[in-house]
Amino acid sequence: MRQVSPKLQAWLENFNIAVGQLIENGFKPTATNAREGLANLTKGLVTDIPAVAWVQDDLVIGEAYNVPVRIYHPEPETALPVLVYYHGGGHMAGSVTVYDPICRKLALATKHIVVAVDYRLSPECPYPAGVIDAYTVVSNLWATLDGRELNYLPTLSIAGDSGGGALVATVSAKAQFDDKVNIAKQVMLYPSLDYTMDSASMEENATGYLLQKGKIAWYFDNYFHNNEDRREASPLYQPMSAQLPATLMMTAEFCPLRDEGIAYAEMAQSAGAHVEHYHFNDMIHTFLNMEDLVKEECDTVYQKISAFLN
């Protein structure tokens, strides 16, 4: 029998009551309250913020836009491989500031230089601005690291959660056919991979588990402004080959995006890529941003990513 973790049940009940009251009182979703919601959730429930030896902000220079990044080097005297991280937030919310504690933990757990990307967000900067920024970073990152005279190994992996997972898969799809960009490994945590929203889990987990189907549709309507073909834009339906990076996929049972993550893992494996899939059978979407409630599960995420990358 499916059952949400007891660690989350009371919090979810209170959250659903609060959402119902907000709607009764005339709440309307905006980019501002979407951003505040994710920021406040993370700030309230990820309270362990470890020190990292070297942290600095910089820019990765691009043709369309110079992309802000935050670089975390856990051992500045040692040359370490690089992990680019794309934060979640439905292409509308999230930032390097919101994800700062998560990226610190990633750097320490994986012994990688983590580069957190502040890609442009909708609705101000709709599709494909965020995709362009994501690819700019993997294309031009070495010049930024050289400019800082950092100790690094030229081995590049990418990771992301939710909407950031969409960017991971989109970047990898393009890099398969780009000799100038070599991505060793990719990591996705409950990624958004199908903008058509056509899956059983989208209906099964449509309401009651923090991320709701209606909110996803609203995010996507703000992301796509020019009648783009959403199936064509979906990472799940982009070409896959054995040239895809080795893949770690993590999915959550009570997440509306569960089935598209599972489908991607199966399709990438069929195409010849190395794939590892880990499923959290009692978790919801965004649980990495709720660490104080589910610390053991979050520790497992960092351990699995570290083992996979190393």
DRENLUM-391061 format. One line per field, with one value per residue (C-alpha): residue number from 1; x, y, z. Coordinates in Angstrom, 3 decimals. Example, Ala and Ser with C-alpha at 12.3 -4.5 7.8 and 13.67 -1.06 7.14 Angstrom:
% DRENLUM-391061
pos <- (1 | 2)
px <- (12.300 | 13.670)
py <- (-4.500 | -1.060)
pz <- (7.800 | 7.140)
END
This chain:
% DRENLUM-391061
pos <- (1 | 2 | 3 | 4 | 5 | 6 | 7 | 8 | 9 | 10 | 11 | 12 | 13 | 14 | 15 | 16 | 17 | 18 | 19 | 20 | 21 | 22 | 23 | 24 | 25 | 26 | 27 | 28 | 29 | 30 | 31 | 32 | 33 | 34 | 35 | 36 | 37 | 38 | 39 | 40 | 41 | 42 | 43 | 44 | 45 | 46 | 47 | 48 | 49 | 50 | 51 | 52 | 53 | 54 | 55 | 56 | 57 | 58 | 59 | 60 | 61 | 62 | 63 | 64 | 65 | 66 | 67 | 68 | 69 | 70 | 71 | 72 | 73 | 74 | 75 | 76 | 77 | 78 | 79 | 80 | 81 | 82 | 83 | 84 | 85 | 86 | 87 | 88 | 89 | 90 | 91 | 92 | 93 | 94 | 95 | 96 | 97 | 98 | 99 | 100 | 101 | 102 | 103 | 104 | 105 | 106 | 107 | 108 | 109 | 110 | 111 | 112 | 113 | 114 | 115 | 116 | 117 | 118 | 119 | 120 | 121 | 122 | 123 | 124 | 125 | 126 | 127 | 128 | 129 | 130 | 131 | 132 | 133 | 134 | 135 | 136 | 137 | 138 | 139 | 140 | 141 | 142 | 143 | 144 | 145 | 146 | 147 | 148 | 149 | 150 | 151 | 152 | 153 | 154 | 155 | 156 | 157 | 158 | 159 | 160 | 161 | 162 | 163 | 164 | 165 | 166 | 167 | 168 | 169 | 170 | 171 | 172 | 173 | 174 | 175 | 176 | 177 | 178 | 179 | 180 | 181 | 182 | 183 | 184 | 185 | 186 | 187 | 188 | 189 | 190 | 191 | 192 | 193 | 194 | 195 | 196 | 197 | 198 | 199 | 200 | 201 | 202 | 203 | 204 | 205 | 206 | 207 | 208 | 209 | 210 | 211 | 212 | 213 | 214 | 215 | 216 | 217 | 218 | 219 | 220 | 221 | 222 | 223 | 224 | 225 | 226 | 227 | 228 | 229 | 230 | 231 | 232 | 233 | 234 | 235 | 236 | 237 | 238 | 239 | 240 | 241 | 242 | 243 | 244 | 245 | 246 | 247 | 248 | 249 | 250 | 251 | 252 | 253 | 254 | 255 | 256 | 257 | 258 | 259 | 260 | 261 | 262 | 263 | 264 | 265 | 266 | 267 | 268 | 269 | 270 | 271 | 272 | 273 | 274 | 275 | 276 | 277 | 278 | 279 | 280 | 281 | 282 | 283 | 284 | 285 | 286 | 287 | 288 | 289 | 290 | 291 | 292 | 293 | 294 | 295 | 296 | 297 | 298 | 299 | 300 | 301 | 302 | 303 | 304 | 305 | 306 | 307 | 308 | 309 | 310)
px <- (0.000 | 1.295 | 1.841 | 3.611 | 6.362 | 5.028 | 7.752 | 5.832 | 2.192 | 1.523 | 3.390 | 1.423 | -1.909 | -1.139 | 0.126 | -3.036 | -5.250 | -3.254 | -3.484 | -7.252 | -7.617 | -5.477 | -7.634 | -10.826 | -9.432 | -8.757 | -5.147 | -3.772 | -0.460 | 2.242 | 5.934 | 6.588 | 4.695 | 6.014 | 9.555 | 8.773 | 7.139 | 10.174 | 12.581 | 10.651 | 10.210 | 13.948 | 15.041 | 12.688 | 13.578 | 17.238 | 18.813 | 22.161 | 24.423 | 27.981 | 31.106 | 32.911 | 36.546 | 36.153 | 32.901 | 32.737 | 30.288 | 31.322 | 29.998 | 30.186 | 30.405 | 27.850 | 26.752 | 23.199 | 23.750 | 26.537 | 25.292 | 25.796 | 27.201 | 28.319 | 31.387 | 32.062 | 35.541 | 35.713 | 39.512 | 41.149 | 44.631 | 43.444 | 42.455 | 38.912 | 36.370 | 33.474 | 29.725 | 27.380 | 24.087 | 20.791 | 18.300 | 14.615 | 11.590 | 9.397 | 11.557 | 10.141 | 11.426 | 14.692 | 18.111 | 21.696 | 20.750 | 17.858 | 19.958 | 23.131 | 22.927 | 22.149 | 25.127 | 27.407 | 26.368 | 26.886 | 30.406 | 31.384 | 29.690 | 31.013 | 34.433 | 33.602 | 33.813 | 30.114 | 29.053 | 25.494 | 23.811 | 21.513 | 19.834 | 17.124 | 13.557 | 10.079 | 7.791 | 10.245 | 12.571 | 10.525 | 11.720 | 14.379 | 16.327 | 17.012 | 18.105 | 20.489 | 21.997 | 22.330 | 24.235 | 26.342 | 27.707 | 28.814 | 30.256 | 32.272 | 32.907 | 36.611 | 37.484 | 35.735 | 37.580 | 40.881 | 40.219 | 39.958 | 43.152 | 41.267 | 42.636 | 40.330 | 40.251 | 38.615 | 35.983 | 32.442 | 29.239 | 25.834 | 22.982 | 19.623 | 16.257 | 12.731 | 12.906 | 16.689 | 16.476 | 14.776 | 17.800 | 20.177 | 18.456 | 18.134 | 21.824 | 22.854 | 20.625 | 22.357 | 25.858 | 25.530 | 26.158 | 28.597 | 32.294 | 33.172 | 31.116 | 31.992 | 29.685 | 30.866 | 27.783 | 24.323 | 22.216 | 18.485 | 16.296 | 12.525 | 13.049 | 10.423 | 10.888 | 7.506 | 5.852 | 2.770 | 1.994 | 0.848 | 1.490 | -0.334 | 1.546 | 0.468 | -3.122 | -2.411 | -0.452 | -2.339 | -3.272 | -2.334 | 1.436 | 2.866 | 3.439 | 0.010 | -0.926 | -2.639 | 0.478 | 2.637 | 0.332 | 0.549 | 4.362 | 4.453 | 1.992 | 4.350 | 7.399 | 6.100 | 4.985 | 5.156 | 3.025 | 6.067 | 5.579 | 5.761 | 6.361 | 9.317 | 10.698 | 10.350 | 13.634 | 11.785 | 11.162 | 14.556 | 16.973 | 18.821 | 21.905 | 24.736 | 26.540 | 24.381 | 26.330 | 26.138 | 22.886 | 21.694 | 17.915 | 16.127 | 12.345 | 9.752 | 6.573 | 4.228 | 5.579 | 3.474 | 6.688 | 7.514 | 6.621 | 8.492 | 11.672 | 11.173 | 10.418 | 13.569 | 15.725 | 14.291 | 14.639 | 18.222 | 19.187 | 17.570 | 19.564 | 22.798 | 23.559 | 24.613 | 21.709 | 21.222 | 17.747 | 16.918 | 13.298 | 12.117 | 8.890 | 7.441 | 8.729 | 7.137 | 8.483 | 10.958 | 11.904 | 15.564 | 14.397 | 12.705 | 15.783 | 14.913 | 11.854 | 13.538 | 17.231 | 17.962 | 16.472 | 18.384 | 21.599 | 20.867 | 20.566 | 23.992 | 25.545 | 24.092 | 25.294 | 28.772 | 29.035 | 27.831 | 30.173 | 33.189)
py <- (0.000 | 3.442 | 5.751 | 9.066 | 9.021 | 9.709 | 12.386 | 14.421 | 13.696 | 16.384 | 19.022 | 18.130 | 18.260 | 21.737 | 22.876 | 21.695 | 23.450 | 26.666 | 26.495 | 25.981 | 29.026 | 31.160 | 30.216 | 30.979 | 34.407 | 35.220 | 34.124 | 34.481 | 32.889 | 35.293 | 34.974 | 36.877 | 34.515 | 31.454 | 32.671 | 33.566 | 30.186 | 28.152 | 30.517 | 30.426 | 26.640 | 26.113 | 28.707 | 27.236 | 23.576 | 23.548 | 25.108 | 23.281 | 25.486 | 24.111 | 26.134 | 25.618 | 26.675 | 28.893 | 30.454 | 33.267 | 34.689 | 35.143 | 35.289 | 32.844 | 34.917 | 34.112 | 35.519 | 36.211 | 36.803 | 36.675 | 34.062 | 34.637 | 31.629 | 30.857 | 28.638 | 26.368 | 24.854 | 22.587 | 22.032 | 25.036 | 23.479 | 20.383 | 20.042 | 18.648 | 17.730 | 20.102 | 19.698 | 22.289 | 22.553 | 23.845 | 24.660 | 23.751 | 26.035 | 25.413 | 27.687 | 30.584 | 30.308 | 29.348 | 31.007 | 30.459 | 32.184 | 29.815 | 26.760 | 27.922 | 25.378 | 22.538 | 23.395 | 23.632 | 20.120 | 18.848 | 20.270 | 18.722 | 15.354 | 14.856 | 16.547 | 18.429 | 22.115 | 22.978 | 25.744 | 26.907 | 28.603 | 31.643 | 31.107 | 33.524 | 32.807 | 33.129 | 34.945 | 37.832 | 35.614 | 32.786 | 29.686 | 29.252 | 31.842 | 29.441 | 26.697 | 29.100 | 30.084 | 26.459 | 25.602 | 28.762 | 27.596 | 24.141 | 25.647 | 28.493 | 27.551 | 26.761 | 30.383 | 31.539 | 28.990 | 29.898 | 33.564 | 32.702 | 30.590 | 27.752 | 24.252 | 22.053 | 18.915 | 19.413 | 16.748 | 18.115 | 16.632 | 18.306 | 17.939 | 19.486 | 18.992 | 19.551 | 22.328 | 22.205 | 18.520 | 19.583 | 21.772 | 18.887 | 16.577 | 19.296 | 20.220 | 16.550 | 15.995 | 18.837 | 17.920 | 14.411 | 16.022 | 18.769 | 17.827 | 20.962 | 20.001 | 16.801 | 15.927 | 12.900 | 12.299 | 13.713 | 13.593 | 14.361 | 14.525 | 14.316 | 16.112 | 17.795 | 16.094 | 16.134 | 19.501 | 17.710 | 16.528 | 13.198 | 10.502 | 8.357 | 9.905 | 13.394 | 12.273 | 9.963 | 12.643 | 15.655 | 17.157 | 16.903 | 16.366 | 19.933 | 20.165 | 20.152 | 19.465 | 22.834 | 24.658 | 22.743 | 23.784 | 27.398 | 27.232 | 25.887 | 28.524 | 31.177 | 29.458 | 29.037 | 32.368 | 31.747 | 28.678 | 26.422 | 22.719 | 21.543 | 17.934 | 18.945 | 21.070 | 18.201 | 16.465 | 13.141 | 13.355 | 14.698 | 12.329 | 9.869 | 7.877 | 5.974 | 9.354 | 10.478 | 10.902 | 8.196 | 8.980 | 8.905 | 9.322 | 9.816 | 9.761 | 10.097 | 8.005 | 10.880 | 13.296 | 14.148 | 13.979 | 10.428 | 8.583 | 10.888 | 10.334 | 6.566 | 6.735 | 8.775 | 6.280 | 3.399 | 5.212 | 6.343 | 2.813 | 1.424 | 3.965 | 2.547 | 4.965 | 3.776 | 4.495 | 4.103 | 4.710 | 5.190 | 5.530 | 7.027 | 5.126 | 7.421 | 10.874 | 13.883 | 16.402 | 18.992 | 16.907 | 17.945 | 21.454 | 20.012 | 18.464 | 19.132 | 16.866 | 14.114 | 14.316 | 10.622 | 10.714 | 13.894 | 12.316 | 9.388 | 11.793 | 13.302 | 9.860 | 8.434 | 11.420 | 11.182 | 7.437 | 7.897 | 10.794 | 9.238)
pz <- (0.000 | -0.954 | 1.997 | 2.380 | 4.991 | 8.519 | 8.728 | 6.135 | 6.938 | 9.562 | 7.557 | 4.391 | 6.222 | 7.570 | 4.173 | 2.392 | 4.969 | 4.553 | 0.745 | 0.956 | 3.174 | 0.867 | -2.137 | -0.201 | 0.572 | -3.076 | -3.529 | -7.058 | -8.091 | -9.255 | -9.976 | -6.758 | -4.458 | -6.305 | -5.599 | -2.012 | -1.454 | -2.517 | -0.765 | 2.522 | 2.389 | 1.879 | 4.425 | 7.024 | 6.489 | 5.391 | 8.471 | 8.539 | 6.387 | 6.395 | 5.760 | 2.451 | 2.125 | -0.958 | -2.253 | -4.809 | -7.353 | -10.982 | -14.545 | -17.428 | -20.605 | -23.290 | -26.653 | -25.477 | -21.761 | -19.196 | -16.751 | -12.988 | -11.135 | -7.602 | -7.308 | -4.306 | -3.988 | -0.932 | -1.167 | -2.891 | -2.731 | -4.633 | -8.292 | -8.229 | -10.930 | -11.627 | -11.062 | -12.572 | -10.656 | -12.073 | -9.303 | -9.359 | -9.277 | -12.332 | -14.531 | -12.481 | -8.898 | -7.201 | -7.314 | -6.238 | -2.972 | -2.237 | -3.136 | -1.379 | 1.497 | -0.923 | -3.147 | -0.115 | 0.924 | -2.633 | -2.798 | 0.528 | -0.104 | -3.646 | -3.351 | -6.541 | -7.387 | -7.581 | -9.955 | -9.191 | -12.160 | -11.857 | -15.232 | -16.383 | -15.224 | -16.675 | -17.131 | -17.604 | -19.659 | -21.184 | -23.038 | -24.361 | -22.292 | -19.409 | -21.813 | -23.565 | -20.193 | -19.107 | -22.289 | -22.119 | -18.773 | -19.939 | -23.138 | -21.600 | -17.968 | -18.216 | -19.048 | -15.869 | -13.717 | -15.394 | -14.694 | -11.014 | -11.208 | -9.505 | -9.060 | -11.119 | -13.229 | -16.666 | -15.934 | -16.135 | -14.728 | -14.410 | -11.924 | -11.130 | -9.506 | -10.876 | -13.521 | -13.133 | -14.045 | -17.294 | -18.038 | -17.253 | -19.729 | -22.384 | -22.106 | -22.330 | -25.371 | -27.222 | -26.014 | -27.519 | -30.908 | -29.837 | -29.919 | -27.923 | -24.840 | -22.987 | -20.099 | -18.125 | -15.959 | -15.324 | -12.155 | -11.995 | -8.912 | -9.591 | -12.937 | -15.117 | -18.483 | -20.262 | -20.901 | -22.302 | -18.731 | -20.117 | -17.497 | -14.969 | -12.039 | -13.137 | -12.449 | -9.504 | -7.623 | -8.992 | -5.622 | -1.987 | -2.266 | -2.324 | -6.098 | -7.748 | -11.364 | -11.703 | -10.497 | -12.986 | -15.848 | -14.636 | -14.556 | -18.106 | -19.392 | -18.009 | -19.510 | -23.071 | -24.577 | -28.318 | -28.981 | -28.929 | -29.566 | -25.948 | -26.907 | -29.059 | -26.187 | -23.701 | -22.809 | -22.735 | -26.492 | -27.615 | -29.378 | -27.150 | -28.076 | -26.457 | -26.416 | -23.477 | -20.225 | -17.579 | -15.762 | -12.163 | -11.959 | -8.629 | -8.445 | -5.676 | -5.440 | -4.534 | -7.149 | -10.223 | -12.288 | -11.170 | -14.364 | -16.760 | -14.740 | -14.888 | -18.627 | -19.303 | -17.416 | -19.437 | -22.768 | -22.095 | -21.100 | -24.257 | -26.291 | -24.844 | -22.005 | -18.549 | -16.182 | -12.442 | -11.021 | -7.343 | -6.219 | -2.903 | -2.289 | 0.402 | -0.604 | -2.322 | -4.821 | -3.431 | -0.380 | -0.726 | 0.236 | 3.358 | 4.945 | 8.597 | 8.187 | 6.150 | 6.964 | 6.419 | 2.923 | 2.042 | 3.312 | 1.002 | -1.957 | -1.267 | -0.671 | -3.880 | -5.918 | -4.386 | -5.046 | -8.637 | -9.458 | -7.803)
END
